[in-house]
Every structure is written in structure tokens, then in C-alpha cells.
Amino acid sequence: MPSLSNSRNGLQPTPPAVEFSGSSTLKLDAKGRVFLPKRFTEFEDEKNPGLRQNVAHFWLTLGLDGCLWLLDQNEWKRMQRRLKAMEIGDKKQRAVHRLFFGNAERLKPDSQGRITLPEKLRQKVGIEKEIELVGAGRRIEIWSSTIYQAQMAEAETNWMDDLEAVLGGGGFE
């Protein structure tokens, strides 16, 4: 059974958290559409192990480091709560609101499992034809292949030190 969370209308079921992993190099078609591999659109139903469910729709917006973020409904709501909790008296926080929400698009995969990446968002992050879809835990990152490969080449040079720092020096034990 999905967990319950409080809301203004009482207790409401919370859909299970979807974790995304893996990566794919894909090409956009002439209309800016891309096929989403099943690992990014299906998840196991916690209530019925072995039963697969589909993500009904996604939210697409600007991400960090020059990519787009593709979020399922759970993660979209979590990000909304975090951003709405920020004070709007600060100029930077207002700018973040405008960019995050003002560039957001609700996307529903078509019958063939494709989504259309809006041209204005593709232009903002340098996406032309070839993209990288990267499962990054609670989100999917969409990158220009060229930019992603440059980012990864730089990140890989310090990977072990960075991982150790993120894990708090605890290593892999």
C-alpha cells in the first residue's frame, strides 16, 4: 500500500518514489521528440512486487550544470514544496522561481513512448540532435551529448576524491 501523507484534505496516498539509473545516448527526430527507454518510464509497484507501472507524465525544466531535468510527479511536488518554502523577498530566490517554474513543461509520453523537448529549452542547454539521458536518482537529466561528455571527462579526473568527500571520508565500507 502506498504510504500516506497529510494534506489539507486529509490523508492522501503518496505514490512510491521512483529511482532512475542508467544512461542512454539518443537522437532527437525532426520534431524534437525522443524515445524514453522503459527503464525511465516503468517502475515496480511496491504493493504488488513484480507488477510494473508506467510513469503517467513528467515535468521538464532547467536543471543544474547545463542540463534539463525530467521529473516524475512525486519529485515535481517535492521540488515545488522546497521552492515555495523559500522567501520571495530575496532577488535571487525570485529569479530561481521564475526560471524553474517559468520554464517548466508537463510532458506525457505519446503512444510510442516519446516526449517532445520544447525548442526553447533545447536552445537554453545547447541540445541539437544527439542527447544523453542520465538517470540521477530522483530525476532524469537530459544533456547535449557534447556538453555531457565534456562534463564527464572533467568529473572523472577527480571522481575518487569527490566520491570520498561526498561520502564523508567513509570510503566504500
N, C-alpha and C positions, 0 to 999 in steps of 0.2 A: 504494500500500500504506500502511495506517495506520502511524504511527510506533510504535516500540517503547519501552516504559518498563520499568524494573526494578521488580519486586515480590518479595515473599517467596517466591513460587512460580516465580521465574524471569522470563523475558521475556514480557510480555503486550502485545497490541496496544492502542494508545491510540486511541479514536475521534477523528475530526477535531474540531477546535474549531468550534463554531457561533457565528456572529456575528449578533446580532439588531439590526435597524434599522427605522425607520419607526414610525408610531403609528396607533392606531385608537380611535375613540370607540364604545363598545358598551354595550348594555343587558343586565343580568342577567335571566334568566327567573325565574319564581316560586320555583324550586328552587335559586336561586343559581348557575345554570350560565351559562357564557358560551362562545360560539363563538370558537375561536382561528383567526385568518386564517392561510392557508397560509404566508405569509412567516415566521410564528413556529413553524411545525411541520415545515417541509421545509428541507432543506439539500442542497447539491450534494455528491455523493460525490467526494472527492479522487482516488480510484483510477480512477473512471470518469467523466470530465467529461461533463456533460450528463445523467447519471443522478441523479435526485432520491431522497433518502432521507427517511424520517419520523423525528422525534424520538419514541421509544417511550414515554417518560414524563418527567415533570418533577417537581421538588421545589419546593414553595411554602413560604415562611417570611416572617417580618417582615423588611423592608428598612430602609433609612435614609430620613429626611426624611418619614416618614408614608406609606410605600407598602409593598406586598408585593413580594417578589422571587420570580420564577418562573425556576428554574434547570434547565438540562439536566443529564444525569448527569455529564458532564465537569466542569462548573462546580461542581456539588454536591460532587464528590470533592475539587476544588481548595480549596473553602471549608472542607470537613471537615479537610483536612490543615493548613491555616492555623490554624484554631481549635484543633485538637488539639495543635498545637505550642506553644500558649500555656501558661504556668504556671497551675495551678489554685489556687495559694496566694494569689492576689490576688482580693479580693472582687468587683471589677468584672469580672474575667475569668470568674469563675464565673457571674455574672449574665448575661454575654453568652452563655455556653454554654447556660444554661437557656433563655433567650429564643430563641436561634437554633434550637437542636435541639428544645426542648420545644414549639415552635410549628410545626415542620416537618411537612408532609404530602406524601406521594408521590401524585402525580396522573397518571392515564393518560387521555388523551383518549378519549371514547366513539366509537362508530362514526360519529357525526355531527361529530366534531371539537370537542366541547365538554368543558370541565372544570368541576367544581363547586368554587366557592370556599367553604370552610367558614365557617359563620356567625361562629364565634368570631374568626377572622382578619378577616373583613369588619368586624366591630364595632370591632376594635382600630385600624383605619385609617380609619374613617368611611365605608366603602363602603355605599351604599344600592342604587340602581338603575343609575345610569349610571357607567361606568368608562372610564378611559383605559388602553390597553395601549401601553407605550412600549418599543421596542427600545433597549437601552442597552448595546450591545456584547455582553458575555458573559452578560447577563441580560435578562429582560423585567421591567419594572416595571409593577405594577398599582396604579392610583390611583383614588380617588374623583375624578370629573370636577371637582367644585367645588374640592377641595383642590389638584389638579394645576394648574388654571387660575390659581389664586392664586399658587402657587409659580412658575409660568412668567412671570406678569406681573412678579413681583419680580425673577426671574433675568434677564429680557430687558432690564431697565433698565441693568444693568451687564455685559451679555453681551460686548461687545468688550473691555472692560478685563479681565474674568475670563478670557476666552479667551487674551488676550495673556499674562496672568500664568501660566496653566496651560502655555502653550507656551514659557514661559521668555523672553518678550520677543522671540522669533524671528519673530513675525508669520506671514504666510501663504506666505513664500517657500520 
